[in-house]
Amino acid sequence: MKLKNTLIGATALAMIAGVAGADTLTIATVNNGDMIRMQGLTDDFTAKTGHTVEWVTLEENVLRQRVTTDISTKGGAFDIMTIGMYETPIWGKNGWLVPLNDLSADYNAADILPAMAGGLSYDGTLYAAPFYGESSMIMYRTDLMEKAGLTMPEAPTWAFVREAAAKMTDRANEINGICLRGKAGWGEGGAFITAMSNSFGARWFDMEWNAQFDTKPWKDTLEFFVGMMNESGPAGYATNGFNENLSLFQQGKCGMWIDATVAASFVTNPKDSTVADSVGFALAPDNGLGKRSNWLWAWALAIPAGTQKTDAAKQFIEWATSTSYIELVAANEGWANVPPGARTSLYENPNYQSVPFAKMTLDSILSADPNNSTVEPSPYVGIQFAAIPEFAGIATDVSQEFSAVYAGQQSVDEALAKAQAITNDAMEAAGYR
């Protein structure tokens, strides 16, 4: 009995010590559906570790501004940041992030998809763990495609997409043939038009870091995009980003939507989507030039070097990006709603292989090559971005000029001339030219 009481006392002390040593983590994240779901499951993390979490949930453009300002000024506002493949290697090189090279054996970092691990590393060291990985693909209404008398190819061209969008458009019933991002921001509309431009033969820079917006492929890209969206897109598309187009698609107001593969679980979820039972998937379009218009991205969790709570932050990252978390989501929401694109084992799991969009997501991710993204040679790594520190600022300014075209405020030629000047001026000031 005495031994039993001693053990109980020791256990109680350990629990008290654990609580006494518990931290409150402040985490900045994007207001996408998978992150909102993670917040709802955080009690599981607290129950296992004693640590609590305070969330700062922001729209994508705002998140990028806040975390970039905080880490570059050593502000210390966050213990964990949600960042992506653009920021991670640059910030890792700068010494702004805590290396994730000592995660536990149970975490199995080797299970992370190579494309994701590579994009979230610098000099062979992982600096952010992928919460989910994505490429982009076409999501389309099978019923409207059939009504239009067309069959979606597995690997369509832009010409087919434009034709199908026009035939599916029904203005009287508020159905837009296609919904695409026009919202300003390098990671919003800027990401989409850059990925699209790759398939038209465009690039941001030539091998001497000269801007290329004065070339025919960029003019072809913008004119095609604007023409198609004016014919078949929603009113006000100049201000639509990921979340706005997701809402339109779920309401049955889009025939096609080309965007992040991660959206597939939301458009096929009958709890949220009015068209869940009539959604098909295809690879992002091409133009026969050897490059598709799909991107490669991961929303990932990283620890800023200035935090005083590194150990607790690593515990959270292991919890949120583990196979156990995937199983937790599957148990609560079903396999279709687990975070995709991050782990090899997920795509080897028979439960997930039966999800209708699983194979297309993986095929899209595997077909995206950030080291060889353009038809003509380019000096940068990245598909929907160029992995240089100056890109975010330049591309945000350029995307604002493009969005002004979408809003009817200036011509394609005017926007491209401004983009050329903005980019060359910035690159010259940065010492590239």
Secondary structure as GFF3:
##gff-version 3
##sequence-region A 1 433
A	DSSP	alpha_helix	2	20	.	.	.	ID=ss1
A	DSSP	beta_strand	24	30	.	.	.	ID=ss2
A	DSSP	alpha_helix	33	40	.	.	.	ID=ss3
A	DSSP	alpha_helix	42	49	.	.	.	ID=ss4
A	DSSP	beta_strand	52	58	.	.	.	ID=ss5
A	DSSP	alpha_helix	60	72	.	.	.	ID=ss6
A	DSSP	beta_strand	80	83	.	.	.	ID=ss7
A	DSSP	alpha_helix	87	93	.	.	.	ID=ss8
A	DSSP	three_ten_helix	105	107	.	.	.	ID=ss9
A	DSSP	three_ten_helix	109	111	.	.	.	ID=ss10
A	DSSP	alpha_helix	114	119	.	.	.	ID=ss11
A	DSSP	beta_strand	121	122	.	.	.	ID=ss12
A	DSSP	beta_strand	125	126	.	.	.	ID=ss13
A	DSSP	beta_strand	129	134	.	.	.	ID=ss14
A	DSSP	beta_strand	136	141	.	.	.	ID=ss15
A	DSSP	alpha_helix	142	147	.	.	.	ID=ss16
A	DSSP	alpha_helix	158	168	.	.	.	ID=ss17
A	DSSP	three_ten_helix	171	173	.	.	.	ID=ss18
A	DSSP	beta_strand	176	179	.	.	.	ID=ss19
A	DSSP	alpha_helix	189	199	.	.	.	ID=ss20
A	DSSP	alpha_helix	216	232	.	.	.	ID=ss21
A	DSSP	three_ten_helix	237	239	.	.	.	ID=ss22
A	DSSP	alpha_helix	242	250	.	.	.	ID=ss23
A	DSSP	beta_strand	254	260	.	.	.	ID=ss24
A	DSSP	three_ten_helix	261	263	.	.	.	ID=ss25
A	DSSP	alpha_helix	264	267	.	.	.	ID=ss26
A	DSSP	three_ten_helix	276	278	.	.	.	ID=ss27
A	DSSP	beta_strand	279	283	.	.	.	ID=ss28
A	DSSP	beta_strand	297	302	.	.	.	ID=ss29
A	DSSP	alpha_helix	310	320	.	.	.	ID=ss30
A	DSSP	alpha_helix	323	333	.	.	.	ID=ss31
A	DSSP	three_ten_helix	335	337	.	.	.	ID=ss32
A	DSSP	alpha_helix	344	348	.	.	.	ID=ss33
A	DSSP	alpha_helix	350	353	.	.	.	ID=ss34
A	DSSP	alpha_helix	358	367	.	.	.	ID=ss35
A	DSSP	alpha_helix	391	406	.	.	.	ID=ss36
A	DSSP	alpha_helix	412	429	.	.	.	ID=ss37
###
